[in-house]
Amino acid sequence: MTNNQSYNFNSAGLFLFIYRWKKLLILIGVIAMIASIVFSSSFFITPKYKSTVIMFPTSTNSVSKALMADNYGATQDILQFGAEEQSEQLLQILNSNKIRARIIEKYNLLEHYNISSKSKFKNTKLFKKYENNIRFRRTEFMAVEIEVLDKDPQMAADIANDIAALLDSTKNTMQRERAIQGLKIVEAEYLKLKNEILKMEDSLKELRKLGINDYETQAEAYNTQHAIALSHNNASGAKAIEEKLKILSEYGSSYVSIRDALEFDKKQLSVLKTKYEEAKVDAEQELPGKFVVNSAFKAEQKSYPIRWLIILVSTLSSMLLGVVSILVFDYLNRRKNTYS
């Protein structure tokens, strides 16, 4: 092989090589462009429209902790945006089977995605289509984005908005189940203690009928009066006071025990009542778990496929493949001529 038959792969040589085969490369590029225009049309690729919902999570989930009077000044604020942890929680709920199942059922996605109900792997295909067309992600600003692609622009917007709405209902349902259980526990303890207090109050009423109203004050007063009666030789007065002291001595300790226990239980009842009211609010009331920044709307232009990008990449790729193919062909041809 001579030197003038060897390849020169510097830029000048490559340029001359391309110039030499320019007509063929242009033909390849034109054919590739026409083919990409045809095959990227709606006859071959179904166009899809994109709709998005952007929302921020809230910083609090409990209605009582955010709004009840005893919590004023607390760190939780119903108007405060959530942080990374709350965003991750929303993403987990958005990816839950409950939301997916309700969207699939409402919009009959099995038929909408042209999946046969008789297919052995219909659910696998359906879930894969769902994941390809419906995506959730956390933005760099800690917001959560719902993105829906669909051949029907109105359906894409409706699905995105419905998923955002289902987020609250799904989250509230999960929380309410726990809140109701908590309410039952607190309510049972509250009613039990309230009933015990009523019994103790009834017992005190019976003791008051015996004349015991304030053990410490009465005991001091009776003892003083008894001493005075004895000092004045008032036997009848002393005897009458002794009868009262006898009753006080017999039932006084019970009166003190019940009175002190009643005072303590009333304080506990006040605490339980607050917890009961908070648990009742959490079980019966709801707060949105998100701040919607942008709701989805019907897209006017398709988002997929990006035809200009397909045409550009296809044309350039074809021309590059053409250059490589011609280089290989020319190289093999030169080798054949050399050894012939």
C-alpha positions as CSV (number, residue, x, y, z in Angstrom):
1,M,0.0,0.0,0.0
2,T,1.3,3.5,-0.9
3,N,1.1,6.5,1.2
4,N,-1.4,8.3,-1.1
5,Q,-3.8,5.4,-0.6
6,S,-3.8,5.7,3.2
7,Y,-6.5,7.6,5.0
8,N,-6.0,11.1,6.3
9,F,-8.3,11.5,9.3
10,N,-7.5,15.1,10.1
11,S,-10.3,17.7,9.7
12,A,-9.3,18.8,6.2
13,G,-9.2,15.2,4.9
14,L,-12.6,14.5,6.5
15,F,-14.1,17.6,5.0
16,L,-12.8,16.7,1.5
17,F,-14.2,13.2,2.0
18,I,-17.6,14.5,2.9
19,Y,-17.5,17.0,0.0
20,R,-16.7,14.1,-2.3
21,W,-19.8,12.2,-1.2
22,K,-22.0,15.2,-0.6
23,K,-24.7,14.2,-3.1
24,L,-25.1,10.8,-1.5
25,L,-25.0,12.3,2.0
26,I,-27.6,14.9,1.1
27,L,-29.8,12.2,-0.4
28,I,-29.5,10.2,2.8
29,G,-30.4,13.2,4.9
30,V,-33.4,14.1,2.7
31,I,-34.7,10.5,2.9
32,A,-34.1,10.4,6.6
33,M,-35.9,13.7,7.0
34,I,-38.9,12.6,5.0
35,A,-39.1,9.3,6.8
36,S,-38.9,11.0,10.2
37,I,-41.6,13.5,9.2
38,V,-43.8,10.6,8.1
39,F,-43.2,8.3,11.1
40,S,-43.4,11.0,13.7
41,S,-46.8,12.0,12.5
42,S,-50.1,11.2,14.3
43,F,-50.6,8.2,12.0
44,F,-47.7,6.4,13.7
45,I,-47.2,8.1,17.0
46,T,-50.2,9.1,19.1
47,P,-49.8,12.7,20.2
48,K,-50.1,13.4,24.0
49,Y,-51.0,16.5,25.9
50,K,-49.5,17.4,29.2
51,S,-51.3,18.9,32.3
52,T,-49.6,19.6,35.6
53,V,-50.6,20.5,39.1
54,I,-48.1,22.1,41.5
55,M,-48.7,22.2,45.2
56,F,-47.0,22.6,48.5
57,P,-47.6,20.4,51.5
58,T,-48.9,21.9,54.8
59,S,-46.7,21.9,57.9
60,T,-49.4,20.4,60.2
61,N,-51.9,17.5,60.0
62,S,-53.8,17.9,63.2
63,V,-56.7,20.3,63.3
64,S,-56.8,20.5,67.1
65,K,-53.1,21.2,67.4
66,A,-53.3,24.0,64.9
67,L,-56.5,25.6,66.0
68,M,-57.5,24.7,69.6
69,A,-57.1,27.6,72.1
70,D,-54.6,25.8,74.3
71,N,-52.2,25.6,71.4
72,Y,-52.0,29.3,70.5
73,G,-48.4,30.3,70.2
74,A,-47.3,26.7,69.3
75,T,-44.9,26.1,66.5
76,Q,-47.5,24.5,64.2
77,D,-49.2,27.0,61.9
78,I,-52.0,26.0,59.4
79,L,-50.6,28.7,57.0
80,Q,-47.1,27.5,57.0
81,F,-45.7,25.4,54.1
82,G,-44.3,22.0,54.8
83,A,-40.7,21.0,54.4
84,E,-38.9,18.0,52.8
85,E,-40.5,15.4,55.1
86,Q,-44.0,16.6,54.3
87,S,-43.2,16.6,50.6
88,E,-42.0,13.0,50.8
89,Q,-45.2,12.0,52.6
90,L,-47.3,13.5,49.9
91,L,-45.4,11.6,47.2
92,Q,-45.9,8.3,49.1
93,I,-49.7,9.0,49.2
94,L,-49.8,10.0,45.6
95,N,-48.1,6.7,44.6
96,S,-50.5,4.7,46.8
97,N,-52.7,1.9,45.4
98,K,-55.9,3.7,46.7
99,I,-55.4,6.7,44.4
100,R,-54.3,4.6,41.5
101,A,-57.3,2.3,41.8
102,R,-59.8,5.2,42.0
103,I,-58.3,6.9,38.9
104,I,-58.2,3.7,36.9
105,E,-61.9,3.0,37.8
106,K,-63.2,6.5,37.3
107,Y,-61.6,7.0,33.9
108,N,-61.8,3.4,32.8
109,L,-58.1,3.5,31.9
110,L,-58.1,-0.2,30.9
111,E,-60.2,0.6,27.9
112,H,-58.7,4.1,27.4
113,Y,-55.2,2.6,27.0
114,N,-56.5,0.0,24.6
115,I,-55.6,-3.0,26.9
116,S,-57.7,-6.1,26.5
117,S,-59.6,-7.2,29.6
118,K,-58.9,-10.8,28.6
119,S,-55.1,-10.3,28.6
120,K,-53.3,-12.5,31.0
121,F,-51.1,-9.6,32.0
122,K,-53.6,-6.8,31.8
123,N,-52.8,-5.3,35.2
124,T,-49.1,-5.3,34.6
125,K,-49.6,-3.5,31.3
126,L,-52.1,-1.1,32.8
127,F,-49.9,-0.2,35.7
128,K,-46.9,0.3,33.4
129,K,-49.0,2.6,31.2
130,Y,-50.2,4.5,34.3
131,E,-46.6,5.0,35.5
132,N,-45.5,6.2,32.1
133,N,-48.3,8.7,31.7
134,I,-48.8,9.8,35.3
135,R,-45.8,11.0,37.2
136,F,-45.1,12.6,40.6
137,R,-42.0,14.4,41.6
138,R,-40.6,16.9,44.2
139,T,-39.4,20.1,42.8
140,E,-36.3,22.0,43.8
141,F,-38.5,24.3,45.9
142,M,-40.0,21.4,47.9
143,A,-43.2,21.6,46.0
144,V,-44.9,18.4,44.6
145,E,-45.7,18.2,40.9
146,I,-48.4,16.0,39.3
147,E,-47.7,15.5,35.6
148,V,-50.3,13.7,33.4
149,L,-49.8,12.9,29.7
150,D,-52.8,11.8,27.7
151,K,-54.0,11.7,24.1
152,D,-57.1,13.6,25.3
153,P,-56.1,17.1,26.6
154,Q,-59.2,17.5,28.7
155,M,-58.8,14.1,30.3
156,A,-55.2,14.9,31.2
157,A,-56.3,18.0,33.0
158,D,-59.2,16.2,34.7
159,I,-57.0,13.3,35.9
160,A,-54.3,15.7,37.3
161,N,-56.9,17.8,39.2
162,D,-58.7,14.6,40.5
163,I,-55.5,13.2,41.8
164,A,-54.8,16.4,43.7
165,A,-58.3,16.2,45.2
166,L,-57.9,12.5,46.0
167,L,-54.7,13.4,47.9
168,D,-56.7,15.1,50.6
169,S,-59.5,12.6,50.8
170,T,-57.0,9.7,51.0
171,K,-54.8,11.3,53.5
172,N,-57.8,12.4,55.7
173,T,-59.3,8.9,55.5
174,M,-56.1,7.3,56.8
175,Q,-55.8,9.9,59.6
176,R,-59.4,9.8,60.5
177,E,-59.2,6.0,61.1
178,R,-56.5,6.6,63.7
179,A,-58.3,9.7,65.1
180,I,-61.5,7.8,65.6
181,Q,-59.6,5.1,67.6
182,G,-58.0,7.8,69.7
183,L,-61.4,9.4,70.3
184,K,-62.9,6.2,71.5
185,I,-60.0,5.7,74.0
186,V,-60.2,9.2,75.3
187,E,-64.0,9.2,75.4
188,A,-64.1,6.0,77.4
189,E,-61.6,7.3,80.0
190,Y,-63.4,10.7,80.1
191,L,-66.9,9.1,80.7
192,K,-65.5,6.6,83.2
193,L,-63.8,9.4,85.3
194,K,-66.9,11.6,85.0
195,N,-69.1,8.7,86.3
196,E,-66.7,8.2,89.2
197,I,-66.8,11.9,90.1
198,L,-70.6,11.7,90.1
199,K,-70.5,8.8,92.6
200,M,-68.1,10.6,94.9
201,E,-70.3,13.7,94.8
202,D,-73.3,11.6,95.8
203,S,-71.2,10.2,98.7
204,L,-70.3,13.7,99.9
205,K,-74.0,14.7,99.7
206,E,-74.8,11.8,102.0
207,L,-72.1,12.8,104.4
208,R,-73.3,16.4,104.4
209,K,-76.7,15.2,105.5
210,L,-75.0,13.8,108.6
211,G,-73.7,17.3,109.2
212,I,-70.2,17.0,107.9
213,N,-69.4,20.0,105.6
214,D,-65.8,20.9,106.4
215,Y,-64.0,18.4,108.6
216,E,-61.1,20.5,109.7
217,T,-63.0,23.6,110.5
218,Q,-65.8,21.7,112.3
219,A,-63.4,19.5,114.3
220,E,-61.6,22.6,115.6
221,A,-64.9,24.4,116.3
222,Y,-66.5,21.4,118.1
223,N,-63.5,20.8,120.2
224,T,-63.4,24.4,121.3
225,Q,-67.1,24.5,122.1
226,H,-66.8,21.2,124.0
227,A,-64.0,22.6,126.2
228,I,-66.0,25.7,126.9
229,A,-69.1,23.7,127.8
230,L,-67.1,21.5,130.2
231,S,-65.5,24.6,131.8
232,H,-68.9,26.0,132.4
233,N,-70.3,22.7,133.7
234,N,-72.8,22.6,130.8
235,A,-73.3,18.9,130.8
236,S,-76.2,18.9,128.2
237,G,-74.2,21.2,125.9
238,A,-71.1,19.1,126.2
239,K,-73.1,15.9,125.5
240,A,-74.7,17.4,122.4
241,I,-71.3,18.4,121.1
242,E,-69.9,15.0,121.9
243,E,-72.5,13.4,119.7
244,K,-71.5,15.6,116.8
245,L,-67.8,14.8,117.5
246,K,-68.7,11.2,117.4
247,I,-70.3,11.5,114.0
248,L,-67.3,13.6,112.8
249,S,-64.9,11.0,114.1
250,E,-66.7,8.1,112.5
251,Y,-67.2,9.6,109.0
252,G,-64.6,12.4,109.0
253,S,-61.8,10.4,107.4
254,S,-64.1,9.2,104.7
255,Y,-65.2,12.7,104.0
256,V,-61.5,13.9,103.7
257,S,-60.5,11.0,101.5
258,I,-63.5,11.5,99.1
259,R,-63.1,15.3,99.1
260,D,-59.4,15.1,98.2
261,A,-59.9,12.4,95.7
262,L,-62.7,14.4,94.1
263,E,-60.6,17.5,93.9
264,F,-57.8,15.5,92.2
265,D,-60.1,13.8,89.8
266,K,-61.8,17.0,88.8
267,K,-58.4,18.4,87.7
268,Q,-57.8,15.2,85.8
269,L,-61.3,15.4,84.3
270,S,-60.4,18.9,83.0
271,V,-57.3,17.6,81.3
272,L,-59.2,14.7,79.8
273,K,-62.0,17.0,78.7
274,T,-59.5,19.1,76.7
275,K,-58.0,15.9,75.1
276,Y,-61.5,14.6,74.4
277,E,-62.5,17.9,72.7
278,E,-59.2,17.8,70.6
279,A,-59.7,14.2,69.7
280,K,-63.3,14.9,68.7
281,V,-62.2,17.8,66.4
282,D,-59.5,15.6,64.8
283,A,-62.0,12.8,64.2
284,E,-64.8,15.0,62.8
285,Q,-63.1,18.0,61.1
286,E,-60.6,18.1,58.2
287,L,-58.0,20.5,56.9
288,P,-56.5,20.4,53.4
289,G,-53.1,18.8,53.4
290,K,-51.8,21.0,50.5
291,F,-51.6,24.5,49.0
292,V,-52.4,24.3,45.3
293,V,-50.2,26.7,43.4
294,N,-51.2,25.8,39.9
295,S,-54.2,23.7,38.9
296,A,-54.2,21.7,35.7
297,F,-55.9,23.1,32.6
298,K,-56.6,21.7,29.1
299,A,-53.5,22.0,27.0
300,E,-53.7,23.6,23.6
301,Q,-50.5,22.1,22.2
302,K,-49.2,18.6,22.3
303,S,-46.2,17.8,24.4
304,Y,-45.3,14.5,22.8
305,P,-43.8,13.7,20.4
306,I,-41.4,16.7,19.8
307,R,-41.4,16.3,16.0
308,W,-38.6,18.9,15.3
309,L,-36.3,17.1,17.7
310,I,-37.1,13.7,16.2
311,I,-36.5,15.0,12.7
312,L,-33.3,16.7,13.7
313,V,-31.9,13.7,15.5
314,S,-33.0,11.3,12.9
315,T,-31.5,13.3,10.0
316,L,-28.2,13.9,11.7
317,S,-28.0,10.3,12.9
318,S,-28.7,9.0,9.4
319,M,-26.1,11.3,7.8
320,L,-23.5,10.3,10.5
321,L,-24.3,6.7,9.8
322,G,-24.0,7.4,6.1
323,V,-20.5,8.9,6.6
324,V,-19.4,5.9,8.7
325,S,-20.8,3.4,6.2
326,I,-19.1,5.2,3.2
327,L,-15.8,5.3,5.1
328,V,-16.1,1.5,5.7
329,F,-17.1,0.8,2.2
330,D,-14.3,3.0,0.8
331,Y,-11.8,1.4,3.1
332,L,-12.8,-2.1,2.1
333,N,-12.8,-1.1,-1.6
334,R,-9.2,0.3,-1.3
335,R,-8.0,-2.8,0.4
336,K,-9.5,-4.9,-2.4
337,N,-7.8,-2.8,-5.0
338,T,-4.5,-3.0,-3.2
339,Y,-4.4,-6.8,-3.0
340,S,-5.8,-7.4,-6.4
